[in-house]
Amino acid sequence: MAFYRHFCERPDFKISVATDNPDIFKHQVPYQFSYFSANKIWQRLVRTRLNQWIYSYALLAWGNSVPSQIVKQAIDFKPDVVLTVAGSWSWTARMASVLAKKLRIPLVGCFYDWWYYNLIYHPATEKWIERSFRKFYQNCDLALCISENMRDELGPHQNAIVFYPIGARISANEKAVTNKIFTVAFAGNLGEWYGKMLESLITIAKDNIKFRIFGNNPNWSDDFLAWATQSGIYHGHVPYEEFRRKMLEVDALLLPMGFESAQIERTSFKSKFLDYLSFRKPILVWGPEYCTAVRLAKEFDSADICTVQDPKICMESLVALRENPERRQQIVNNAQSMYESRFHPDKIHQVLVDAIGALISPR
């Protein structure tokens, strides 16, 4: 969604895309694209008990050649830069590097997650994969780091900038409702540890707090998923405009940040925090002290914070927020200041325009 907002909803860039993600066929996209995939032998091997080794091999060795149709597509398109998502790590990033060298144009790498987020690999190969990830960072002509902590962790670089994800715009003339039962919403990834955190919280919820959950890939048990769906708690993935309307019907927003992986949460920055700002609802951040969301919430006092993993403590924080309308309004006001001062979508987009403009201007 962040890249769509930069490259499709605004007129500053033209893009041509090459991807190995078949989900692209599910959408009507406003740009030229090519799809490439692994061969059938690979697809069989990754279904075996050797899958961790096979994935590790791909992360370490694949991407040193570019399919001919991708080269032709790039030559016909005549790009100024090649941009790729390097974090979490993928062999397709290496392919992007090879293409940039072939075309003799700059390489831009986006480091949005730490290298092993949502990856399958064999633990014995970890140090070599991380070495490839860090080497790729150094080889980028421009490195876009999602947070200060990501840039610090990756180390000194000739041209690395902090590039926050772009959130939604605040819409005018949206009238919110007040619920008889305090209603809390979450929107985002329900895999990894996030789904389990929400399950633990919803399970202990009292009748005086309701939840509405939006997102994909819930890692819940079949019984809990069926109950949450039947109870009107889980709504799955809905189109963005419908989702935005539903946000008018809730009283507060919950932003969980996992306690399971310090390195991932320390370096990441969830784009839904910035989307939440645009909904003008009080926010509760539930996560460890070291994560970027907690740090920024403290800096701007733009959200209440629960830094204890115990869902009972988080529930107490939600109850306290429910009982304090003055605090809720204060949070909304401070979040508005946070949005306008540093995280307005126009400001974040301009960072990208300026960075790429400076990169290609000597050419």
Sequence and secondary structure as in RCSB ss.txt:
>XXXX:A:sequence
MAFYRHFCERPDFKISVATDNPDIFKHQVPYQFSYFSANKIWQRLVRTRLNQWIYSYALLAWGNSVPSQIVKQAI
DFKPDVVLTVAGSWSWTARMASVLAKKLRIPLVGCFYDWWYYNLIYHPATEKWIERSFRKFYQNCDLALCISENM
RDELGPHQNAIVFYPIGARISANEKAVTNKIFTVAFAGNLGEWYGKMLESLITIAKDNIKFRIFGNNPNWSDDFL
AWATQSGIYHGHVPYEEFRRKMLEVDALLLPMGFESAQIERTSFKSKFLDYLSFRKPILVWGPEYCTAVRLAKEF
DSADICTVQDPKICMESLVALRENPERRQQIVNNAQSMYESRFHPDKIHQVLVDAIGALISPR
>XXXX:A:secstr
 HHHHHHTSSTT   EEEES GGGGGS  SSEEEE    HHHHHHTTSTTHHHHHHHHHHH  SS  HHHHHHHH
HH  S EEEEEES  HHHHHHHHHHHHHT  EEEEE S TTTT    GGGHHHHHHHHHHHHHH SEEEESSHHH
HHHH   TTEEE         SS      SSEEEEEES  STTHHHHHHHHHHT  TTEEEEEE S     HHHH
HHHHHTT B     HHHHHHHHTT SEEEEE  SS HHHHHH   HHHHHHHHHT  EEEES TTSHHHHHHHHH
T SEEE    HHHHHHHHHHHHT HHHHHHHHHHHHHHHHHT  HHHHHHHHHHHHHHHHTT 
